[in-house]
Amino acid sequence: MVRIILIGYMGAGKTTVGKALATELGVPFYDLDWFITTRYRRSVPEIFAERGEEGFRDLERRMLHEAAEFEDIVLSCGGGTPCFFDNMDYMNSLADTIYLKATPEVLAMHLRMGKGKRPLLEGKSPEELEGYIREMLITREPFYSQAKYTIDVSLLDTVTKIQESVRLIRECLSI
Ligand code: S3P
């Protein structure tokens, strides 16, 4: 059975790498945000607006408990998932958890290019972004670093980043 959960900050490439990994392994791919938005028929910004971050974290936890029970999956979480409740312990108890680690510089660059709407970054200018990420990583890193494996994606060259991340994950897990 293959049950892999990718964690890491927004913009680390969890969804892109997760899809490529799942395709190579021939197992379904799930993105937790997608799972939440499909179930509740609301976008992530809409859920934040209607229920606040606390409400979103509750739904996120509930959906994590559904999605992570599937056998043979690659699941990518939201950037905050490991940092609330006992989510990190829960994920470690039933899956191979992989932290896609990147520097604030690399994350800020990806997020400036990205089109996705992220409520926690709303209103941040491109100049403010890197400092904000750096601050947030101070509180988040202790959770992320509890993953069973860490892949440093900032060192990888942009063109081969996805294939190289997939290769490194497969090497870690010997699959
Ligand atoms: C969040 C990350 C987002 C999404 C929500 C909150 C976070 O997911 O779950 O906007 O707290 O870091 P991505 O990491 O896929 O962008």
Backbone and ligand atoms as CSV (ligand in chain L), in Angstrom:
chain,resi,resn,atom,element,x,y,z
A,1,MET,N,N,0.838,-1.206,0.000
A,1,MET,CA,C,0.000,0.000,0.000
A,1,MET,C,C,0.876,1.262,0.000
A,2,VAL,N,N,0.464,2.231,-0.814
A,2,VAL,CA,C,1.200,3.494,-0.880
A,2,VAL,C,C,0.309,4.591,-0.303
A,3,ARG,N,N,0.720,5.167,0.807
A,3,ARG,CA,C,-0.049,6.313,1.325
A,3,ARG,C,C,0.953,7.411,1.665
A,4,ILE,N,N,0.963,8.424,0.810
A,4,ILE,CA,C,1.977,9.469,0.946
A,4,ILE,C,C,1.266,10.814,1.139
A,5,ILE,N,N,1.713,11.567,2.122
A,5,ILE,CA,C,1.135,12.901,2.352
A,5,ILE,C,C,2.233,13.952,2.216
A,6,LEU,N,N,1.993,14.913,1.330
A,6,LEU,CA,C,2.964,15.985,1.123
A,6,LEU,C,C,2.553,17.199,1.938
A,7,ILE,N,N,3.505,17.752,2.673
A,7,ILE,CA,C,3.225,18.954,3.454
A,7,ILE,C,C,4.257,20.024,3.108
A,8,GLY,N,N,3.978,21.247,3.534
A,8,GLY,CA,C,4.923,22.340,3.289
A,8,GLY,C,C,4.178,23.642,3.109
A,9,TYR,N,N,4.940,24.714,3.095
A,9,TYR,CA,C,4.339,26.049,3.005
A,9,TYR,C,C,3.656,26.256,1.646
A,10,MET,N,N,2.762,27.243,1.598
A,10,MET,CA,C,2.128,27.626,0.322
A,10,MET,C,C,3.229,27.928,-0.704
A,11,GLY,N,N,3.010,27.464,-1.916
A,11,GLY,CA,C,3.968,27.779,-2.980
A,11,GLY,C,C,5.145,26.819,-3.054
A,12,ALA,N,N,5.163,25.785,-2.200
A,12,ALA,CA,C,6.302,24.845,-2.223
A,12,ALA,C,C,6.201,23.865,-3.389
A,13,GLY,N,N,4.996,23.735,-3.961
A,13,GLY,CA,C,4.825,22.835,-5.108
A,13,GLY,C,C,4.189,21.513,-4.730
A,14,LYS,N,N,3.473,21.482,-3.608
A,14,LYS,CA,C,2.894,20.218,-3.120
A,14,LYS,C,C,1.952,19.590,-4.156
A,15,THR,N,N,1.091,20.431,-4.732
A,15,THR,CA,C,0.099,19.907,-5.681
A,15,THR,C,C,0.774,19.422,-6.968
A,16,THR,N,N,1.680,20.218,-7.484
A,16,THR,CA,C,2.351,19.859,-8.745
A,16,THR,C,C,3.178,18.586,-8.576
A,17,VAL,N,N,3.960,18.531,-7.509
A,17,VAL,CA,C,4.795,17.355,-7.275
A,17,VAL,C,C,3.907,16.148,-6.953
A,18,GLY,N,N,2.862,16.380,-6.157
A,18,GLY,CA,C,1.956,15.292,-5.776
A,18,GLY,C,C,1.312,14.644,-6.985
A,19,LYS,N,N,0.854,15.465,-7.923
A,19,LYS,CA,C,0.220,14.927,-9.145
A,19,LYS,C,C,1.215,14.092,-9.942
A,20,ALA,N,N,2.425,14.619,-10.102
A,20,ALA,CA,C,3.435,13.907,-10.892
A,20,ALA,C,C,3.811,12.583,-10.205
A,21,LEU,N,N,3.931,12.625,-8.884
A,21,LEU,CA,C,4.282,11.417,-8.131
A,21,LEU,C,C,3.173,10.367,-8.255
A,22,ALA,N,N,1.922,10.803,-8.097
A,22,ALA,CA,C,0.787,9.871,-8.171
A,22,ALA,C,C,0.721,9.242,-9.565
A,23,THR,N,N,0.951,10.039,-10.602
A,23,THR,CA,C,0.919,9.516,-11.969
A,23,THR,C,C,1.988,8.443,-12.146
A,24,GLU,N,N,3.190,8.746,-11.668
A,24,GLU,CA,C,4.277,7.751,-11.792
A,24,GLU,C,C,3.967,6.461,-11.047
A,25,LEU,N,N,3.333,6.608,-9.880
A,25,LEU,CA,C,3.063,5.421,-9.057
A,25,LEU,C,C,1.761,4.727,-9.454
A,26,GLY,N,N,0.977,5.400,-10.300
A,26,GLY,CA,C,-0.286,4.815,-10.753
A,26,GLY,C,C,-1.334,4.748,-9.643
A,27,VAL,N,N,-1.335,5.750,-8.749
A,27,VAL,CA,C,-2.349,5.799,-7.678
A,27,VAL,C,C,-3.083,7.144,-7.772
A,28,PRO,N,N,-4.299,7.233,-7.206
A,28,PRO,CA,C,-5.026,8.503,-7.266
A,28,PRO,C,C,-4.338,9.615,-6.480
A,29,PHE,N,N,-4.548,10.830,-6.950
A,29,PHE,CA,C,-4.021,12.005,-6.260
A,29,PHE,C,C,-5.177,12.820,-5.688
A,30,TYR,N,N,-5.026,13.264,-4.446
A,30,TYR,CA,C,-6.017,14.172,-3.846
A,30,TYR,C,C,-5.318,15.398,-3.300
A,31,ASP,N,N,-5.985,16.527,-3.485
A,31,ASP,CA,C,-5.508,17.765,-2.898
A,31,ASP,C,C,-6.521,18.132,-1.825
A,32,LEU,N,N,-6.068,18.338,-0.596
A,32,LEU,CA,C,-7.011,18.527,0.512
A,32,LEU,C,C,-7.900,19.758,0.309
A,33,ASP,N,N,-7.327,20.849,-0.200
A,33,ASP,CA,C,-8.153,22.048,-0.453
A,33,ASP,C,C,-9.258,21.733,-1.468
A,34,TRP,N,N,-8.883,20.964,-2.482
A,34,TRP,CA,C,-9.861,20.589,-3.507
A,34,TRP,C,C,-10.977,19.742,-2.875
A,35,PHE,N,N,-10.581,18.829,-2.017
A,35,PHE,CA,C,-11.510,17.945,-1.324
A,35,PHE,C,C,-12.509,18.778,-0.496
A,36,ILE,N,N,-11.970,19.786,0.187
A,36,ILE,CA,C,-12.816,20.653,1.030
A,36,ILE,C,C,-13.763,21.471,0.154
A,37,THR,N,N,-13.218,22.078,-0.899
A,37,THR,CA,C,-14.046,22.989,-1.702
A,37,THR,C,C,-15.116,22.226,-2.491
A,38,THR,N,N,-14.801,20.982,-2.864
A,38,THR,CA,C,-15.798,20.187,-3.587
A,38,THR,C,C,-16.913,19.775,-2.629
A,39,ARG,N,N,-16.530,19.350,-1.447
A,39,ARG,CA,C,-17.518,18.887,-0.472
A,39,ARG,C,C,-18.429,20.032,-0.024
A,40,TYR,N,N,-17.837,21.199,0.235
A,40,TYR,CA,C,-18.627,22.303,0.789
A,40,TYR,C,C,-19.109,23.287,-0.276
A,41,ARG,N,N,-18.734,23.028,-1.517
A,41,ARG,CA,C,-19.143,23.875,-2.648
A,41,ARG,C,C,-18.863,25.355,-2.408
A,42,ARG,N,N,-17.723,25.599,-1.813
A,42,ARG,CA,C,-17.259,26.962,-1.546
A,42,ARG,C,C,-15.766,26.988,-1.824
A,43,SER,N,N,-15.278,28.139,-2.309
A,43,SER,CA,C,-13.832,28.254,-2.487
A,43,SER,C,C,-13.196,28.467,-1.107
A,44,VAL,N,N,-11.877,28.299,-1.027
A,44,VAL,CA,C,-11.196,28.518,0.264
A,44,VAL,C,C,-11.427,29.960,0.747
A,45,PRO,N,N,-11.270,30.988,-0.119
A,45,PRO,CA,C,-11.542,32.356,0.376
A,45,PRO,C,C,-12.985,32.532,0.864
A,46,GLU,N,N,-13.937,31.870,0.214
A,46,GLU,CA,C,-15.336,31.969,0.672
A,46,GLU,C,C,-15.507,31.342,2.055
A,47,ILE,N,N,-14.861,30.197,2.264
A,47,ILE,CA,C,-14.972,29.542,3.576
A,47,ILE,C,C,-14.340,30.426,4.666
A,48,PHE,N,N,-13.185,31.001,4.356
A,48,PHE,CA,C,-12.546,31.912,5.327
A,48,PHE,C,C,-13.479,33.087,5.622
A,49,ALA,N,N,-14.118,33.632,4.572
A,49,ALA,CA,C,-14.984,34.804,4.763
A,49,ALA,C,C,-16.216,34.441,5.585
A,50,GLU,N,N,-16.764,33.249,5.350
A,50,GLU,CA,C,-18.005,32.869,6.041
A,50,GLU,C,C,-17.774,32.318,7.439
A,51,ARG,N,N,-16.703,31.545,7.632
A,51,ARG,CA,C,-16.512,30.846,8.915
A,51,ARG,C,C,-15.272,31.290,9.665
A,52,GLY,N,N,-14.474,32.165,9.041
A,52,GLY,CA,C,-13.215,32.579,9.670
A,52,GLY,C,C,-12.170,31.477,9.540
A,53,GLU,N,N,-10.943,31.780,9.942
A,53,GLU,CA,C,-9.901,30.761,9.825
A,53,GLU,C,C,-10.221,29.555,10.721
A,54,GLU,N,N,-10.788,29.832,11.893
A,54,GLU,CA,C,-11.089,28.733,12.817
A,54,GLU,C,C,-12.059,27.729,12.183
A,55,GLY,N,N,-13.083,28.262,11.523
A,55,GLY,CA,C,-14.059,27.400,10.853
A,55,GLY,C,C,-13.395,26.588,9.749
A,56,PHE,N,N,-12.504,27.247,8.995
A,56,PHE,CA,C,-11.791,26.544,7.923
A,56,PHE,C,C,-10.949,25.411,8.509
A,57,ARG,N,N,-10.257,25.671,9.630
A,57,ARG,CA,C,-9.388,24.642,10.210
A,57,ARG,C,C,-10.190,23.429,10.674
A,58,ASP,N,N,-11.412,23.677,11.144
A,58,ASP,CA,C,-12.272,22.567,11.550
A,58,ASP,C,C,-12.627,21.669,10.368
A,59,LEU,N,N,-13.044,22.327,9.280
A,59,LEU,CA,C,-13.396,21.554,8.080
A,59,LEU,C,C,-12.176,20.823,7.549
A,60,GLU,N,N,-11.045,21.519,7.586
A,60,GLU,CA,C,-9.799,20.945,7.070
A,60,GLU,C,C,-9.463,19.661,7.842
A,61,ARG,N,N,-9.611,19.732,9.157
A,61,ARG,CA,C,-9.302,18.564,9.990
A,61,ARG,C,C,-10.256,17.409,9.662
A,62,ARG,N,N,-11.535,17.767,9.532
A,62,ARG,CA,C,-12.535,16.741,9.237
A,62,ARG,C,C,-12.238,16.050,7.896
A,63,MET,N,N,-11.926,16.859,6.901
A,63,MET,CA,C,-11.657,16.310,5.567
A,63,MET,C,C,-10.343,15.531,5.539
A,64,LEU,N,N,-9.369,15.979,6.336
A,64,LEU,CA,C,-8.101,15.238,6.424
A,64,LEU,C,C,-8.377,13.823,6.923
A,65,HIS,N,N,-9.256,13.721,7.912
A,65,HIS,CA,C,-9.552,12.402,8.468
A,65,HIS,C,C,-10.270,11.504,7.464
A,66,GLU,N,N,-10.983,12.092,6.528
A,66,GLU,CA,C,-11.597,11.260,5.473
A,66,GLU,C,C,-10.557,10.873,4.434
A,67,ALA,N,N,-9.869,11.886,3.921
A,67,ALA,CA,C,-8.962,11.650,2.789
A,67,ALA,C,C,-7.785,10.758,3.168
A,68,ALA,N,N,-7.251,10.952,4.357
A,68,ALA,CA,C,-6.042,10.217,4.736
A,68,ALA,C,C,-6.309,8.744,5.036
A,69,GLU,N,N,-7.576,8.375,5.125
A,69,GLU,CA,C,-7.884,6.968,5.381
A,69,GLU,C,C,-7.869,6.130,4.090
A,70,PHE,N,N,-7.907,6.812,2.936
A,70,PHE,CA,C,-7.881,6.048,1.682
A,70,PHE,C,C,-6.580,5.263,1.571
A,71,GLU,N,N,-6.683,4.099,0.935
A,71,GLU,CA,C,-5.459,3.328,0.714
A,71,GLU,C,C,-4.961,3.640,-0.691
A,72,ASP,N,N,-3.666,3.582,-0.876
A,72,ASP,CA,C,-3.066,3.879,-2.171
A,72,ASP,C,C,-3.441,5.258,-2.680
A,73,ILE,N,N,-2.905,6.264,-2.015
A,73,ILE,CA,C,-3.100,7.632,-2.495
A,73,ILE,C,C,-1.854,8.475,-2.255
A,74,VAL,N,N,-1.797,9.551,-3.040
A,74,VAL,CA,C,-0.890,10.643,-2.726
A,74,VAL,C,C,-1.810,11.815,-2.380
A,75,LEU,N,N,-1.589,12.411,-1.214
A,75,LEU,CA,C,-2.441,13.516,-0.756
A,75,LEU,C,C,-1.563,14.734,-0.506
A,76,SER,N,N,-1.956,15.874,-1.073
A,76,SER,CA,C,-1.227,17.091,-0.708
A,76,SER,C,C,-2.119,17.932,0.199
A,77,CYS,N,N,-1.525,18.437,1.277
A,77,CYS,CA,C,-2.288,19.211,2.266
A,77,CYS,C,C,-2.146,20.691,2.001
A,78,GLY,N,N,-2.953,21.477,2.687
A,78,GLY,CA,C,-2.759,22.922,2.678
A,78,GLY,C,C,-1.536,23.257,3.532
A,79,GLY,N,N,-0.995,24.432,3.329
A,79,GLY,CA,C,0.204,24.834,4.064
A,79,GLY,C,C,0.019,24.848,5.581
A,80,GLY,N,N,-1.230,25.067,6.029
A,80,GLY,CA,C,-1.459,25.168,7.469
A,80,GLY,C,C,-1.873,23.854,8.112
A,81,THR,N,N,-2.226,22.869,7.306
A,81,THR,CA,C,-2.793,21.622,7.855
A,81,THR,C,C,-1.953,21.009,8.996
A,82,PRO,N,N,-0.629,20.886,8.826
A,82,PRO,CA,C,0.144,20.206,9.879
A,82,PRO,C,C,0.197,20.997,11.184
A,83,CYS,N,N,-0.172,22.288,11.136
A,83,CYS,CA,C,0.089,23.190,12.265
A,83,CYS,C,C,-1.104,23.346,13.201
A,84,PHE,N,N,-2.170,22.599,12.987
A,84,PHE,CA,C,-3.356,22.725,13.833
A,84,PHE,C,C,-3.753,21.367,14.405
A,85,PHE,N,N,-4.393,21.430,15.582
A,85,PHE,CA,C,-4.840,20.225,16.296
A,85,PHE,C,C,-3.675,19.222,16.407
A,86,ASP,N,N,-4.026,17.942,16.313
A,86,ASP,CA,C,-2.961,16.929,16.344
A,86,ASP,C,C,-2.731,16.390,14.926
A,87,ASN,N,N,-2.978,17.256,13.938
A,87,ASN,CA,C,-2.943,16.792,12.544
A,87,ASN,C,C,-1.622,16.135,12.150
A,88,MET,N,N,-0.523,16.710,12.638
A,88,MET,CA,C,0.782,16.167,12.231
A,88,MET,C,C,0.971,14.753,12.800
A,89,ASP,N,N,0.615,14.576,14.064
A,89,ASP,CA,C,0.733,13.236,14.666
A,89,ASP,C,C,-0.174,12.252,13.941
A,90,TYR,N,N,-1.368,12.734,13.640
A,90,TYR,CA,C,-2.330,11.874,12.939
A,90,TYR,C,C,-1.762,11.428,11.586
A,91,MET,N,N,-1.223,12.363,10.833
A,91,MET,CA,C,-0.680,12.022,9.503
A,91,MET,C,C,0.497,11.064,9.629
A,92,ASN,N,N,1.359,11.333,10.614
A,92,ASN,CA,C,2.518,10.454,10.802
A,92,ASN,C,C,2.108,9.046,11.221
A,93,SER,N,N,0.938,8.956,11.885
A,93,SER,CA,C,0.525,7.642,12.378
A,93,SER,C,C,0.043,6.725,11.253
A,94,LEU,N,N,-0.324,7.314,10.111
A,94,LEU,CA,C,-0.851,6.403,9.087
A,94,LEU,C,C,-0.278,6.600,7.685
A,95,ALA,N,N,0.693,7.480,7.545
A,95,ALA,CA,C,1.217,7.711,6.188
A,95,ALA,C,C,2.714,8.008,6.200
A,96,ASP,N,N,3.291,7.960,5.012
A,96,ASP,CA,C,4.638,8.479,4.830
A,96,ASP,C,C,4.483,9.973,4.583
A,97,THR,N,N,4.964,10.782,5.510
A,97,THR,CA,C,4.809,12.234,5.369
A,97,THR,C,C,6.092,12.826,4.808
A,98,ILE,N,N,5.937,13.728,3.856
A,98,ILE,CA,C,7.100,14.321,3.210
A,98,ILE,C,C,6.973,15.837,3.218
A,99,TYR,N,N,7.979,16.477,3.770
A,99,TYR,CA,C,8.006,17.940,3.839
A,99,TYR,C,C,8.754,18.476,2.615
A,100,LEU,N,N,8.062,19.218,1.776
A,100,LEU,CA,C,8.716,19.896,0.660
A,100,LEU,C,C,9.181,21.250,1.183
A,101,LYS,N,N,10.464,21.326,1.439
A,101,LYS,CA,C,11.021,22.502,2.101
A,101,LYS,C,C,11.605,23.471,1.083
A,102,ALA,N,N,11.348,24.751,1.276
A,102,ALA,CA,C,11.926,25.746,0.377
A,102,ALA,C,C,12.225,27.012,1.178
A,103,THR,N,N,13.151,27.806,0.694
A,103,THR,CA,C,13.514,29.043,1.404
A,103,THR,C,C,12.419,30.091,1.195
A,104,PRO,N,N,12.336,31.090,2.086
A,104,PRO,CA,C,11.362,32.164,1.900
A,104,PRO,C,C,11.508,32.849,0.540
A,105,GLU,N,N,12.752,32.976,0.039
A,105,GLU,CA,C,12.977,33.620,-1.263
A,105,GLU,C,C,12.270,32.838,-2.366
A,106,VAL,N,N,12.474,31.517,-2.361
A,106,VAL,CA,C,11.881,30.665,-3.404
A,106,VAL,C,C,10.354,30.647,-3.273
A,107,LEU,N,N,9.865,30.538,-2.044
A,107,LEU,CA,C,8.411,30.496,-1.835
A,107,LEU,C,C,7.780,31.803,-2.310
A,108,ALA,N,N,8.408,32.923,-1.949
A,108,ALA,CA,C,7.856,34.229,-2.349
A,108,ALA,C,C,7.839,34.336,-3.871
A,109,MET,N,N,8.885,33.852,-4.520
A,109,MET,CA,C,8.944,33.916,-5.989
A,109,MET,C,C,7.798,33.095,-6.598
A,110,HIS,N,N,7.591,31.872,-6.095
A,110,HIS,CA,C,6.498,31.032,-6.613
A,110,HIS,C,C,5.150,31.696,-6.369
A,111,LEU,N,N,4.973,32.271,-5.176
A,111,LEU,CA,C,3.669,32.840,-4.829
A,111,LEU,C,C,3.393,34.119,-5.615
A,112,ARG,N,N,4.435,34.868,-5.957
A,112,ARG,CA,C,4.232,36.071,-6.795
A,112,ARG,C,C,3.773,35.663,-8.186
A,113,MET,N,N,4.275,34.521,-8.653
A,113,MET,CA,C,3.912,34.065,-10.009
A,113,MET,C,C,2.548,33.390,-10.016
A,114,GLY,N,N,2.184,32.792,-8.868
A,114,GLY,CA,C,0.964,31.975,-8.803
A,114,GLY,C,C,-0.308,32.800,-8.926
A,115,LYS,N,N,-1.359,32.143,-9.437
A,115,LYS,CA,C,-2.620,32.848,-9.622
A,115,LYS,C,C,-3.619,32.511,-8.511
A,116,GLY,N,N,-3.321,31.426,-7.765
A,116,GLY,CA,C,-4.280,30.956,-6.754
A,116,GLY,C,C,-4.572,32.011,-5.686
A,117,LYS,N,N,-5.822,32.048,-5.226
A,117,LYS,CA,C,-6.193,33.000,-4.182
A,117,LYS,C,C,-5.947,32.377,-2.810
A,118,ARG,N,N,-5.184,33.093,-1.980
A,118,ARG,CA,C,-4.869,32.580,-0.657
A,118,ARG,C,C,-5.197,33.647,0.374
A,119,PRO,N,N,-6.238,33.373,1.177
A,119,PRO,CA,C,-6.707,34.399,2.116
A,119,PRO,C,C,-5.627,34.922,3.056
A,120,LEU,N,N,-4.698,34.060,3.471
A,120,LEU,CA,C,-3.693,34.515,4.436
A,120,LEU,C,C,-2.674,35.469,3.811
A,121,LEU,N,N,-2.636,35.509,2.478
A,121,LEU,CA,C,-1.674,36.395,1.807
A,121,LEU,C,C,-2.359,37.626,1.218
A,122,GLU,N,N,-3.656,37.687,1.402
A,122,GLU,CA,C,-4.462,38.795,0.869
A,122,GLU,C,C,-3.900,40.133,1.355
A,123,GLY,N,N,-3.736,41.059,0.423
A,123,GLY,CA,C,-3.315,42.404,0.817
A,123,GLY,C,C,-1.812,42.562,1.028
A,124,LYS,N,N,-1.049,41.479,0.877
A,124,LYS,CA,C,0.412,41.590,1.047
A,124,LYS,C,C,1.023,42.030,-0.276
A,125,SER,N,N,1.831,43.076,-0.222
A,125,SER,CA,C,2.485,43.526,-1.447
A,125,SER,C,C,3.625,42.555,-1.766
A,126,PRO,N,N,4.091,42.540,-3.035
A,126,PRO,CA,C,5.198,41.641,-3.383
A,126,PRO,C,C,6.410,41.880,-2.484
A,127,GLU,N,N,6.610,43.120,-2.043
A,127,GLU,CA,C,7.772,43.431,-1.194
A,127,GLU,C,C,7.597,42.868,0.221
A,128,GLU,N,N,6.362,42.870,0.695
A,128,GLU,CA,C,6.105,42.392,2.071
A,128,GLU,C,C,6.149,40.872,2.180
A,129,LEU,N,N,5.895,40.230,1.042
A,129,LEU,CA,C,5.652,38.787,1.046
A,129,LEU,C,C,6.767,37.955,1.700
A,130,GLU,N,N,8.001,38.223,1.270
A,130,GLU,CA,C,9.106,37.389,1.752
A,130,GLU,C,C,9.279,37.477,3.276
A,131,GLY,N,N,9.173,38.697,3.820
A,131,GLY,CA,C,9.300,38.892,5.259
A,131,GLY,C,C,8.179,38.191,6.008
A,132,TYR,N,N,6.983,38.267,5.446
A,132,TYR,CA,C,5.819,37.624,6.064
A,132,TYR,C,C,6.020,36.104,6.117
A,133,ILE,N,N,6.498,35.548,5.006
A,133,ILE,CA,C,6.743,34.098,4.941
A,133,ILE,C,C,7.807,33.701,5.967
A,134,ARG,N,N,8.869,34.501,6.028
A,134,ARG,CA,C,9.965,34.222,6.966
A,134,ARG,C,C,9.432,34.146,8.405
A,135,GLU,N,N,8.595,35.140,8.763
A,135,GLU,CA,C,7.993,35.177,10.114
A,135,GLU,C,C,7.139,33.939,10.368
A,136,MET,N,N,6.301,33.632,9.388
A,136,MET,CA,C,5.355,32.527,9.565
A,136,MET,C,C,6.077,31.183,9.675
A,137,LEU,N,N,7.185,31.072,8.950
A,137,LEU,CA,C,7.937,29.810,8.991
A,137,LEU,C,C,8.529,29.550,10.371
A,138,ILE,N,N,8.754,30.607,11.137
A,138,ILE,CA,C,9.300,30.409,12.486
A,138,ILE,C,C,8.316,29.573,13.311
A,139,THR,N,N,7.020,29.858,13.161
A,139,THR,CA,C,6.048,29.073,13.932
A,139,THR,C,C,5.681,27.762,13.242
A,140,ARG,N,N,5.786,27.743,11.917
A,140,ARG,CA,C,5.350,26.526,11.212
A,140,ARG,C,C,6.424,25.449,11.089
A,141,GLU,N,N,7.658,25.885,10.979
A,141,GLU,CA,C,8.763,24.935,10.762
A,141,GLU,C,C,8.782,23.788,11.796
A,142,PRO,N,N,8.542,24.076,13.099
A,142,PRO,CA,C,8.567,22.962,14.068
A,142,PRO,C,C,7.538,21.877,13.754
A,143,PHE,N,N,6.449,22.242,13.114
A,143,PHE,CA,C,5.457,21.229,12.719
A,143,PHE,C,C,5.927,20.517,11.454
A,144,TYR,N,N,6.318,21.298,10.461
A,144,TYR,CA,C,6.760,20.693,9.195
A,144,TYR,C,C,7.912,19.711,9.420
A,145,SER,N,N,8.808,20.100,10.328
A,145,SER,CA,C,10.000,19.263,10.485
A,145,SER,C,C,9.699,17.932,11.191
A,146,GLN,N,N,8.465,17.740,11.614
A,146,GLN,CA,C,8.095,16.427,12.170
A,146,GLN,C,C,7.775,15.403,11.077
A,147,ALA,N,N,7.780,15.844,9.816
A,147,ALA,CA,C,7.526,14.897,8.724
A,147,ALA,C,C,8.588,13.805,8.745
A,148,LYS,N,N,8.230,12.642,8.253
A,148,LYS,CA,C,9.195,11.539,8.278
A,148,LYS,C,C,10.375,11.791,7.337
A,149,TYR,N,N,10.109,12.501,6.248
A,149,TYR,CA,C,11.173,12.799,5.275
A,149,TYR,C,C,11.077,14.265,4.862
A,150,THR,N,N,12.229,14.841,4.543
A,150,THR,CA,C,12.252,16.232,4.061
A,150,THR,C,C,12.988,16.275,2.734
A,151,ILE,N,N,12.378,16.940,1.762
A,151,ILE,CA,C,13.044,17.133,0.468
A,151,ILE,C,C,13.238,18.635,0.308
A,152,ASP,N,N,14.476,19.066,0.113
A,152,ASP,CA,C,14.712,20.501,-0.051
A,152,ASP,C,C,14.548,20.876,-1.518
A,153,VAL,N,N,13.423,21.495,-1.828
A,153,VAL,CA,C,13.134,21.772,-3.241
A,153,VAL,C,C,13.770,23.075,-3.720
A,154,SER,N,N,14.230,23.934,-2.795
A,154,SER,CA,C,14.802,25.196,-3.269
A,154,SER,C,C,16.147,25.001,-3.943
A,155,LEU,N,N,16.795,23.879,-3.654
A,155,LEU,CA,C,18.106,23.648,-4.262
A,155,LEU,C,C,17.993,23.108,-5.688
A,156,LEU,N,N,16.789,22.685,-6.041
A,156,LEU,CA,C,16.643,22.051,-7.352
A,156,LEU,C,C,16.499,23.085,-8.459
A,157,ASP,N,N,17.025,22.736,-9.582
A,157,ASP,CA,C,16.949,23.667,-10.713
A,157,ASP,C,C,15.517,23.678,-11.263
A,158,THR,N,N,15.035,24.863,-11.673
A,158,THR,CA,C,13.608,25.030,-11.998
A,158,THR,C,C,13.073,24.088,-13.069
A,159,VAL,N,N,13.886,23.803,-14.067
A,159,VAL,CA,C,13.396,22.991,-15.178
A,159,VAL,C,C,13.124,21.546,-14.755
A,160,THR,N,N,14.026,21.006,-13.945
A,160,THR,CA,C,13.878,19.586,-13.582
A,160,THR,C,C,13.244,19.402,-12.203
A,161,LYS,N,N,12.780,20.525,-11.614
A,161,LYS,CA,C,12.313,20.486,-10.223
A,161,LYS,C,C,11.285,19.379,-9.939
A,162,ILE,N,N,10.291,19.281,-10.803
A,162,ILE,CA,C,9.211,18.330,-10.527
A,162,ILE,C,C,9.734,16.893,-10.613
A,163,GLN,N,N,10.389,16.564,-11.742
A,163,GLN,CA,C,10.901,15.187,-11.906
A,163,GLN,C,C,11.908,14.838,-10.821
A,164,GLU,N,N,12.759,15.828,-10.492
A,164,GLU,CA,C,13.796,15.572,-9.494
A,164,GLU,C,C,13.161,15.365,-8.107
A,165,SER,N,N,12.122,16.149,-7.791
A,165,SER,CA,C,11.437,15.961,-6.495
A,165,SER,C,C,10.830,14.571,-6.435
A,166,VAL,N,N,10.177,14.165,-7.522
A,166,VAL,CA,C,9.553,12.836,-7.566
A,166,VAL,C,C,10.626,11.761,-7.386
A,167,ARG,N,N,11.751,11.939,-8.083
A,167,ARG,CA,C,12.828,10.947,-7.981
A,167,ARG,C,C,13.343,10.841,-6.540
A,168,LEU,N,N,13.541,12.015,-5.891
A,168,LEU,CA,C,14.054,12.014,-4.516
A,168,LEU,C,C,13.067,11.373,-3.545
A,169,ILE,N,N,11.775,11.634,-3.755
A,169,ILE,CA,C,10.753,11.028,-2.880
A,169,ILE,C,C,10.779,9.515,-3.044
A,170,ARG,N,N,10.839,9.058,-4.289
A,170,ARG,CA,C,10.843,7.608,-4.528
A,170,ARG,C,C,12.091,6.967,-3.927
A,171,GLU,N,N,13.192,7.714,-3.991
A,171,GLU,CA,C,14.437,7.197,-3.416
A,171,GLU,C,C,14.312,7.068,-1.893
A,172,CYS,N,N,13.751,8.118,-1.241
A,172,CYS,CA,C,13.540,8.070,0.224
A,172,CYS,C,C,12.702,6.866,0.627
A,173,LEU,N,N,11.642,6.642,-0.139
A,173,LEU,CA,C,10.666,5.619,0.263
A,173,LEU,C,C,10.981,4.246,-0.338
A,174,SER,N,N,12.022,4.195,-1.158
A,174,SER,CA,C,12.386,2.958,-1.873
A,174,SER,C,C,11.182,2.359,-2.616
A,175,ILE,N,N,10.532,3.185,-3.406
A,175,ILE,CA,C,9.388,2.680,-4.184
A,175,ILE,C,C,9.567,3.022,-5.670
L,1,S3P,C1,C,-3.095,27.797,3.789
L,1,S3P,C2,C,-2.677,27.219,2.608
L,1,S3P,C3,C,-3.569,27.003,1.457
L,1,S3P,C4,C,-5.024,26.854,1.934
L,1,S3P,C5,C,-5.410,28.017,2.791
L,1,S3P,C6,C,-4.519,28.175,4.026
L,1,S3P,C7,C,-2.109,28.002,4.881
L,1,S3P,O1,O,-3.181,25.830,0.752
L,1,S3P,O2,O,-5.214,25.665,2.641
L,1,S3P,O3,O,-5.369,29.187,2.002
L,1,S3P,O4,O,-2.526,28.217,6.038
L,1,S3P,O5,O,-0.892,27.944,4.603
L,1,S3P,P1,P,-1.861,25.756,-0.192
L,1,S3P,O6,O,-0.684,25.483,0.696
L,1,S3P,O7,O,-2.149,24.606,-1.098
L,1,S3P,O8,O,-1.755,27.042,-0.906
